[in-house]
Amino acid sequence: MGSRKRESAEKRKELRKTTYIAKLNNCPSSPRKMRLVADLIRGMDANKALDTLQFTRKEAAKAMEKLLRSAISNFEQKSGLRADESDLYVSSVFVDGGRVLKRVQPAPQGRAHRIRKRSNHVTLIVDTRKAAEQVETVENE
């Protein structure tokens, strides 16, 4: 492996140590429905996002709340800090399409309609406000 490739791999490895991610794969709801919930909490403080998800009357909000709790737990495990004491926020959430189960619905006159049961993959990243400011200052220099 070349030195440039090794250096960039080491940078990525160091960055992963300070990145707090939770992923949910093959969640059985459509990506469009999950994106509505993801848009609600993007950029919010973690505690405020938990409260918002708890009182949102969408089925996808339950899965998103569980995922956010997992990301907060990952932060506490990796950093050794408590989430209450640190200024934790949802830095990014993105929803990708997952596998599609194809089913057949009988239709009149011997026909059949295809039913697509969609699923999605959600990735949620939490970060501290202080760390985000440090990264911005390094990028601007």
BAFI-3210 file (N, C-alpha, C; in Angstrom, 3 decimals, decimal comma, padded with zeros to 6 digits):
// residues 141
n [1|2|3|4|5|6|7|8|9|10|11|12|13|14|15|16|17|18|19|20|21|22|23|24|25|26|27|28|29|30|31|32|33|34|35|36|37|38|39|40|41|42|43|44|45|46|47|48|49|50|51|52|53|54|55|56|57|58|59|60|61|62|63|64|65|66|67|68|69|70|71|72|73|74|75|76|77|78|79|80|81|82|83|84|85|86|87|88|89|90|91|92|93|94|95|96|97|98|99|100|101|102|103|104|105|106|107|108|109|110|111|112|113|114|115|116|117|118|119|120|121|122|123|124|125|126|127|128|129|130|131|132|133|134|135|136|137|138|139|140|141]
n.u [000,851|000,562|002,116|000,503|-002,079|-002,105|-001,849|-004,237|-006,019|-005,408|-006,214|-008,975|-009,533|-008,930|-010,883|-013,198|-013,131|-014,052|-016,568|-019,992|-022,198|-025,314|-027,034|-029,828|-031,063|-033,100|-035,692|-039,129|-040,756|-041,781|-039,253|-039,961|-041,841|-040,239|-038,367|-039,825|-039,984|-037,275|-036,565|-037,746|-036,081|-033,483|-030,527|-031,328|-031,020|-030,060|-031,667|-033,980|-034,778|-035,384|-037,637|-039,354|-039,677|-040,899|-043,457|-044,484|-046,869|-046,404|-045,679|-043,090|-041,630|-041,220|-039,286|-037,216|-036,754|-035,749|-033,419|-032,054|-031,639|-029,853|-027,666|-026,941|-026,184|-023,993|-022,296|-021,828|-020,496|-018,184|-016,897|-016,862|-018,108|-021,028|-024,213|-025,974|-024,394|-022,751|-022,896|-024,846|-025,962|-028,063|-026,314|-026,435|-028,867|-029,749|-031,772|-031,998|-033,123|-034,184|-034,341|-036,841|-039,812|-041,607|-044,915|-048,026|-051,144|-054,365|-056,365|-059,200|-060,717|-058,851|-056,343|-053,283|-051,913|-048,873|-047,558|-045,449|-043,574|-041,911|-038,728|-036,340|-033,092|-031,619|-029,379|-027,931|-026,248|-024,681|-023,239|-021,014|-021,479|-019,183|-017,121|-017,906|-017,562|-014,783|-013,966|-014,907|-013,319|-010,791|-011,134|-011,518|-009,060]
n.v [-001,174|002,231|005,243|007,514|006,468|004,995|007,016|008,442|006,444|006,156|008,654|008,466|006,411|007,612|009,583|008,057|007,259|009,412|009,738|009,265|006,912|005,442|002,794|001,655|-001,021|-002,281|-001,450|-001,847|000,171|002,665|004,562|007,220|007,858|007,582|009,583|011,884|011,920|012,000|014,515|016,084|015,982|016,612|018,306|019,128|019,450|016,623|015,772|017,290|016,324|013,679|014,121|015,248|013,108|011,284|012,258|012,395|011,381|009,200|006,078|005,550|007,145|005,836|003,878|005,573|006,945|004,913|004,389|006,818|006,793|004,663|005,770|007,791|006,234|004,944|007,142|007,669|005,317|005,326|007,816|008,111|010,067|011,649|011,932|013,897|015,899|016,769|018,770|017,593|016,878|016,143|015,558|014,651|012,957|010,398|008,761|005,875|003,866|000,525|-003,054|-004,301|-005,926|-007,913|-008,367|-009,944|-008,736|-009,810|-008,926|-007,623|-009,650|-011,696|-010,582|-009,284|-007,161|-005,613|-005,367|-003,361|-003,744|-001,688|-001,046|000,502|002,005|003,555|006,028|007,542|010,217|011,515|014,305|016,466|019,927|021,462|019,942|019,996|022,690|022,881|021,280|022,782|025,103|024,046|023,192|025,639|026,865]
n.w [000,000|-000,806|000,517|000,586|000,451|002,817|004,733|004,350|005,069|007,761|008,697|008,255|010,043|012,516|012,497|012,665|015,299|016,707|015,769|016,146|015,519|014,570|013,054|011,207|009,603|006,944|007,819|008,163|006,703|004,345|002,615|002,193|004,176|006,428|005,987|006,451|009,223|009,836|008,905|010,817|013,105|012,379|013,059|015,582|019,206|021,168|023,362|023,012|020,549|021,221|022,839|020,936|019,138|020,808|021,162|018,632|016,304|014,510|013,009|012,221|013,884|016,277|015,716|014,960|017,331|018,963|017,561|017,869|020,617|020,699|019,310|021,078|023,237|022,071|021,852|024,578|025,307|023,657|024,158|026,897|028,308|029,769|028,237|029,059|030,161|028,092|025,116|023,088|019,785|016,926|014,225|011,576|009,583|007,484|005,070|003,273|000,541|001,087|000,751|-001,492|-001,193|-003,341|-004,083|-005,081|-006,035|-006,497|-009,315|-011,170|-013,786|-014,157|-014,002|-012,474|-009,998|-009,129|-005,910|-004,086|-001,325|000,556|002,151|004,387|004,990|007,698|008,762|011,479|012,895|015,697|017,411|019,262|019,982|020,346|019,196|016,557|015,929|016,135|014,004|011,856|012,045|011,501|008,868|007,586|007,733]
ca.u [000,000|001,346|002,101|-000,653|-003,251|-002,002|-002,127|-005,670|-006,696|-005,202|-007,084|-010,343|-009,612|-008,994|-012,170|-014,226|-013,083|-014,808|-017,867|-020,934|-023,168|-026,217|-027,654|-030,989|-031,204|-034,324|-036,850|-040,254|-041,648|-041,231|-038,280|-040,618|-042,439|-039,160|-037,717|-040,629|-039,582|-035,867|-036,517|-038,167|-035,060|-032,160|-029,952|-031,838|-030,325|-030,450|-032,784|-035,168|-035,165|-036,050|-038,975|-040,143|-040,021|-041,786|-044,823|-044,878|-047,833|-046,100|-045,098|-041,647|-041,001|-040,809|-038,012|-036,219|-036,432|-034,883|-032,142|-031,401|-031,154|-028,684|-026,563|-026,524|-025,473|-022,704|-021,496|-021,407|-019,539|-016,929|-016,225|-016,766|-018,836|-022,476|-024,901|-026,619|-023,408|-022,187|-023,844|-025,017|-027,013|-028,170|-025,605|-027,021|-029,716|-030,156|-032,598|-031,816|-034,047|-033,704|-034,854|-038,257|-040,479|-042,612|-046,064|-049,024|-052,515|-055,300|-057,125|-060,332|-060,566|-057,683|-055,083|-052,631|-051,143|-047,705|-047,474|-044,062|-043,453|-040,591|-038,061|-035,343|-031,911|-031,462|-028,109|-028,073|-024,955|-024,739|-021,951|-021,074|-021,370|-017,793|-016,333|-018,297|-016,927|-013,361|-013,787|-015,127|-012,162|-009,689|-011,422|-011,403|-007,649]
ca.v [000,000|003,449|006,080|008,414|005,665|004,643|008,230|008,741|005,405|006,492|009,802|007,949|005,623|008,571|010,264|007,116|007,190|010,535|009,783|008,442|006,536|004,311|002,440|000,772|-001,586|-003,003|-001,044|-002,138|001,260|003,238|005,622|008,528|008,059|007,746|010,875|012,911|011,928|012,406|015,963|016,731|016,036|016,949|019,530|019,403|018,886|015,215|015,625|017,871|015,393|012,550|014,570|015,416|011,787|010,591|012,754|012,395|010,299|008,415|004,773|005,615|007,891|004,877|003,301|006,639|007,218|003,823|004,584|007,955|006,313|003,846|006,667|008,446|005,210|004,785|008,300|007,486|004,214|005,669|008,986|008,039|011,202|011,493|012,697|015,048|016,943|017,271|019,471|016,613|017,179|015,252|016,287|014,299|011,776|010,158|007,582|005,285|002,773|-000,822|-004,053|-004,186|-007,213|-007,798|-009,227|-009,873|-008,482|-010,194|-007,834|-008,144|-010,283|-012,562|-009,839|-009,144|-005,927|-005,819|-004,563|-003,237|-003,468|-001,068|-000,921|001,562|002,003|004,868|006,277|008,712|010,607|012,550|014,934|017,564|021,229|021,919|019,202|020,472|023,995|022,650|020,760|023,896|025,993|023,350|023,192|027,006|027,291]
ca.w [000,000|-000,890|001,726|000,536|000,785|004,231|005,511|004,300|005,845|009,169|008,994|008,361|011,270|013,631|012,429|013,128|016,754|017,258|015,110|016,905|014,491|014,766|011,778|011,233|008,263|006,597|008,618|007,266|006,298|003,122|002,874|002,188|005,497|007,392|005,753|007,113|010,629|009,885|008,717|012,060|014,147|011,857|013,603|016,929|020,358|021,319|024,298|022,388|019,486|021,873|023,230|019,713|018,609|021,742|021,016|017,226|016,114|013,313|013,339|011,984|014,979|017,306|015,283|014,969|018,731|019,410|016,889|018,506|021,920|020,411|018,952|022,317|023,988|021,408|022,260|025,968|025,355|022,996|024,719|028,354|028,877|029,842|027,189|029,683|030,431|026,845|024,243|022,017|018,818|015,764|013,175|010,279|009,469|006,104|004,858|001,954|000,250|001,381|-000,179|-001,824|-001,332|-004,395|-003,848|-006,147|-005,595|-007,568|-009,908|-011,958|-015,093|-014,205|-013,981|-011,163|-009,794|-008,279|-004,693|-003,644|000,108|000,641|003,443|004,308|005,843|008,318|009,427|012,341|013,454|016,724|017,650|020,217|019,309|020,431|018,208|015,223|015,734|015,911|012,639|010,927|012,066|010,820|007,427|007,063|007,715]
c.u [000,897|001,191|000,883|-001,932|-003,266|-002,333|-003,609|-006,474|-006,561|-006,063|-008,535|-010,543|-009,714|-010,345|-013,289|-014,255|-013,908|-016,156|-018,796|-022,140|-024,065|-026,907|-028,808|-031,193|-032,515|-035,477|-038,085|-041,246|-041,011|-040,253|-038,917|-041,219|-041,360|-038,467|-038,497|-040,232|-038,138|-035,733|-036,920|-037,000|-033,682|-031,699|-030,410|-030,883|-030,890|-031,658|-034,081|-035,688|-035,876|-037,470|-039,886|-040,600|-041,010|-043,240|-045,268|-045,748|-047,630|-045,420|-043,576|-040,923|-040,527|-039,451|-036,897|-035,801|-035,480|-033,481|-031,367|-030,866|-029,899|-027,470|-026,034|-025,725|-024,087|-021,760|-020,961|-020,355|-018,179|-016,178|-016,023|-017,455|-020,317|-023,132|-025,547|-025,647|-022,825|-023,295|-024,041|-026,164|-026,970|-027,523|-026,114|-027,826|-029,978|-030,812|-032,398|-032,829|-033,409|-034,250|-036,359|-038,812|-041,595|-043,700|-047,070|-050,401|-053,446|-056,137|-058,256|-059,896|-059,250|-056,343|-054,490|-051,858|-049,982|-047,759|-046,007|-044,042|-042,030|-040,037|-036,970|-034,173|-031,749|-030,094|-028,239|-026,719|-025,175|-023,327|-022,120|-020,892|-019,924|-016,934|-016,653|-017,657|-015,437|-013,101|-013,960|-013,930|-010,965|-009,910|-011,233|-009,949|-006,902]
c.v [001,238|004,313|007,004|007,686|005,320|005,849|008,565|007,704|005,682|007,672|009,357|007,179|006,532|009,278|009,362|007,003|008,293|010,715|008,799|008,156|005,421|004,061|001,486|000,281|-002,345|-002,719|-001,146|-000,995|001,921|004,359|007,003|008,850|008,293|009,092|012,014|013,042|012,399|013,913|016,712|016,944|016,445|018,297|019,879|018,907|017,497|015,054|016,177|016,953|014,177|012,915|014,704|014,065|011,058|011,000|012,903|011,173|009,573|007,124|004,795|006,326|006,951|004,271|004,343|006,988|006,162|003,969|005,738|007,576|005,457|004,714|007,390|007,473|004,946|005,929|008,107|006,387|004,621|006,779|008,894|009,186|010,882|012,393|013,947|016,213|017,545|017,880|018,644|017,028|016,196|015,980|015,920|013,015|011,593|008,808|007,117|004,169|001,426|-001,797|-003,875|-005,595|-007,059|-008,833|-009,022|-009,710|-008,893|-008,995|-008,433|-008,746|-011,044|-011,859|-009,852|-007,828|-006,243|-004,847|-004,546|-002,837|-002,980|-001,116|000,138|001,303|003,423|004,938|007,585|008,983|011,718|013,063|016,003|018,870|021,713|021,241|019,677|021,825|023,839|022,156|021,882|024,823|025,359|023,372|024,578|027,459|026,767]
c.w [000,000|000,353|001,744|000,937|002,269|005,115|005,506|005,071|007,333|009,583|009,161|009,655|012,495|013,666|012,931|014,643|017,394|016,574|015,808|016,026|015,014|013,434|012,014|009,810|008,136|007,538|007,723|007,102|005,090|003,462|002,953|003,551|006,551|007,219|006,389|008,578|010,760|009,736|009,976|013,016|013,661|012,412|015,012|018,001|020,606|022,241|023,717|021,271|020,071|022,278|022,013|019,168|019,509|021,535|019,570|016,969|014,794|013,743|013,198|013,121|016,085|016,960|015,329|016,401|019,282|018,813|017,519|019,874|021,754|020,084|020,190|023,178|023,393|021,772|023,672|026,086|024,786|023,724|026,223|029,052|028,953|028,801|027,775|029,847|029,158|025,991|022,979|021,092|017,664|014,589|011,786|010,401|007,990|005,966|003,418|001,763|000,550|000,358|-000,355|-001,993|-002,358|-004,161|-004,967|-005,529|-006,736|-008,023|-010,746|-013,296|-015,224|-014,209|-012,578|-011,128|-008,865|-007,102|-004,267|-002,175|000,339|002,059|003,285|005,247|006,378|008,975|010,184|012,986|014,466|016,964|018,716|019,463|019,285|019,380|016,792|014,924|015,455|014,497|011,627|010,891|011,363|009,323|006,826|006,976|006,526]
res [m|g|s|r|k|r|e|s|a|e|k|r|k|e|l|r|k|t|t|y|i|a|k|l|n|n|c|p|s|s|p|r|k|m|r|l|v|a|d|l|i|r|g|m|d|a|n|k|a|l|d|t|l|q|f|t|r|k|e|a|a|k|a|m|e|k|l|l|r|s|a|i|s|n|f|e|q|k|s|g|l|r|a|d|e|s|d|l|y|v|s|s|v|f|v|d|g|g|r|v|l|k|r|v|q|p|a|p|q|g|r|a|h|r|i|r|k|r|s|n|h|v|t|l|i|v|d|t|r|k|a|a|e|q|v|e|t|v|e|n|e]
***
